[in-house]
Amino acid sequence: MIDWVTPNWPTIAGLHALTSCRQGGVSGAESDNLNLATHVGDNADKVTENRTRLISQTSMPAQPYWLDQQHSNQIINCQTSVKNQLPPTADGSFTDLPNRVCVVLTADCLPILIRSTDGHQLAAVHAGWRGLHNGVIGNALKQFAGSPAIAWIGPAIGPQAYQVDESLKSSFVNLNSDYEASFTPVSANQWRMDLVSIATHQLRAEGLAEVYTSDICCYQDTRFYSYRRDPDCGRMATLIWRDST
């Protein structure tokens, strides 16, 4: 059996959201490895089996909108059901329709789920430092209309495990001086970077009063994949959808 964690936000009947853990699949050297990505060198048939298990055991209504993620700021609108086409290049998806499953894959970057208060508008966003720097959160929120939105930031690398150099830190502080508080010095040219803090700041700046976090560092918690812990790792999925009734 696979396992997953769910957002600690207010629940709505018929709304489903989760991040998968790494156990319960058939991939890799381990016998219980639920890699859900096709781009990490895994056997394609094993990835298909892992995805089939995820869909079945979480009772998804349809195939998720798998993306070709490129650390961009692009968001797609999931208007039609998934066909046998190549996944679109984007780092987030939005829908206001039932039975459309938005999904992103991560292994250190932030998986962010966003929903309207009534749960009728949904988005899943993949945000590493490039996405945060280039406005992927703002682009996702541009898809929303009407009611205010609520966000959840799922398992991702924490600042204690994520060090960056002075140039990256400076590029963020030059964008917004408030980001200074999201960096802690380690040495003359090394800083611990708090991706969750920056994402939370951006979400609140866009008007979201409710931002929830998993408080799970995927580097430290071995239930999840972490590229910095293991560069040959798989990817977990963070998904959101609502039922038609």
Residue pairs with C-beta under 8 A, 6 or more apart in sequence:
1 24
1 57
2 20
2 21
2 23
2 24
2 25
2 34
2 53
2 54
2 57
3 20
3 21
3 23
3 24
3 223
4 18
4 19
4 20
4 21
4 58
5 18
5 19
5 21
5 154
5 155
5 214
5 216
6 17
6 18
6 19
7 17
7 18
7 113
7 152
7 154
7 212
7 214
8 152
8 212
8 214
9 150
9 152
9 210
9 212
10 150
10 210
12 118
12 119
12 242
14 119
14 242
14 243
14 245
15 115
15 119
15 122
15 240
15 241
15 242
15 243
16 58
16 60
16 239
16 240
16 241
16 242
16 243
17 113
17 115
17 152
17 238
17 239
17 240
17 241
18 58
18 238
18 239
19 111
19 154
19 155
19 214
19 224
19 236
19 237
19 238
19 239
20 34
20 36
20 54
20 236
20 237
20 238
20 239
21 34
21 223
21 224
21 236
22 33
22 34
22 35
22 223
22 224
22 225
22 233
22 234
22 236
23 32
23 33
23 34
23 223
24 32
24 34
24 53
24 57
25 32
25 33
25 34
25 35
25 36
25 46
25 49
25 50
25 53
26 33
26 46
26 49
26 50
27 33
27 34
27 35
27 42
27 43
27 46
27 47
27 50
27 234
28 35
28 42
28 46
28 234
33 234
34 50
34 53
34 54
34 234
34 236
35 42
35 46
35 47
35 50
35 225
35 233
35 234
35 235
36 47
36 50
36 51
36 54
36 105
36 234
36 235
36 236
36 237
37 47
37 105
37 234
37 235
38 44
38 47
38 66
40 232
40 233
40 234
40 235
41 232
42 234
51 64
54 60
54 237
55 63
55 64
58 239
60 101
60 239
60 241
61 98
61 99
61 101
61 241
61 243
61 244
62 81
62 82
62 99
62 100
62 101
62 241
63 81
63 82
63 101
64 82
64 101
64 102
64 103
64 237
64 239
65 76
65 78
65 82
65 87
65 88
65 93
65 100
65 101
65 102
65 103
66 82
66 87
66 103
66 105
67 76
67 87
67 88
67 89
67 90
67 91
67 92
67 93
67 103
67 104
67 105
67 126
68 86
68 87
68 88
68 89
68 90
69 89
69 90
69 91
69 104
69 105
69 126
70 89
70 91
71 91
71 126
71 128
71 130
71 131
72 89
72 90
72 91
72 130
72 131
72 134
72 136
73 91
73 131
73 134
73 135
73 136
73 139
74 89
74 90
74 91
74 92
74 136
74 139
75 90
75 91
75 92
75 93
75 94
75 123
75 125
75 136
75 139
75 140
75 142
75 143
76 88
76 90
76 92
76 93
76 94
77 93
77 94
77 95
77 143
78 93
78 94
78 95
78 97
78 100
78 102
79 95
79 97
81 100
91 104
91 125
91 126
91 127
91 131
91 136
92 102
92 104
92 123
92 124
92 125
92 126
92 136
92 139
92 140
93 102
93 103
93 104
93 123
93 124
94 102
94 121
94 122
94 123
94 140
94 143
94 144
95 102
95 121
95 122
95 123
95 241
96 120
96 121
96 122
98 241
98 242
98 243
98 244
99 241
99 242
99 243
99 244
100 122
100 241
101 239
101 240
101 241
102 122
102 123
102 124
102 239
102 240
102 241
103 124
103 237
103 238
103 239
103 240
104 111
104 124
104 125
104 126
104 237
104 238
105 126
105 235
105 236
105 237
105 238
106 126
106 154
106 155
106 156
106 218
106 225
106 235
106 236
106 238
107 218
107 224
107 225
107 226
107 227
107 233
107 234
107 235
107 236
108 128
108 156
108 157
108 162
108 218
108 219
108 226
108 227
108 228
109 126
109 127
109 128
109 131
109 156
109 157
109 195
110 125
110 126
110 127
110 128
110 131
110 132
110 153
110 154
110 156
110 195
110 196
110 199
111 124
111 125
111 126
111 153
111 154
111 155
111 156
111 236
111 238
112 124
112 125
112 126
112 127
112 137
112 140
112 151
112 152
112 153
112 154
112 199
112 203
113 122
113 123
113 124
113 125
113 151
113 152
113 154
113 238
113 240
114 122
114 123
114 124
114 125
114 140
114 141
114 144
114 149
114 150
114 151
114 203
114 208
115 121
115 122
115 123
115 149
115 150
115 151
115 240
116 122
116 144
116 146
116 147
116 148
116 149
116 150
117 147
117 148
117 149
117 150
118 147
119 242
120 242
121 143
121 144
121 145
121 146
121 147
121 149
122 240
122 241
122 242
123 140
123 141
123 143
123 144
123 240
124 238
124 239
124 240
125 131
125 136
125 137
125 140
126 136
127 136
127 137
127 195
127 199
128 195
129 164
129 168
129 172
129 193
129 195
131 137
132 172
132 195
132 198
132 199
132 202
133 171
133 172
133 175
137 199
137 202
137 203
137 206
138 202
138 206
141 149
141 203
141 206
141 208
148 207
148 208
148 209
149 207
149 208
150 208
150 210
150 211
150 212
151 203
151 208
151 210
151 211
151 212
152 211
152 212
152 213
152 214
153 196
153 199
153 200
153 211
153 212
153 213
153 214
154 214
154 216
154 238
155 214
155 216
155 217
155 218
155 221
155 224
155 236
156 195
156 196
156 214
156 216
156 217
156 218
157 195
157 217
157 218
157 219
157 226
157 228
158 194
158 196
158 217
158 219
158 220
159 182
159 184
159 192
159 193
159 194
159 195
159 196
159 197
160 192
160 217
160 220
161 217
161 219
161 220
161 226
161 228
161 229
162 192
162 193
162 194
162 195
162 219
162 228
163 186
163 190
163 191
163 192
163 193
164 183
164 190
164 191
164 193
165 189
165 190
165 191
166 188
166 189
166 190
166 191
168 191
168 193
169 183
169 191
169 193
172 179
172 182
172 183
172 198
173 179
173 180
173 183
176 201
178 201
179 198
179 201
181 197
182 193
182 194
182 197
182 198
182 201
183 191
183 192
183 193
183 194
184 191
184 192
184 194
185 191
185 192
186 192
196 213
200 211
200 213
203 211
204 211
216 224
218 224
218 225
218 226
218 236
219 226
219 228
219 229
222 229
224 236
225 233
225 234
225 235
225 236
226 233
227 233
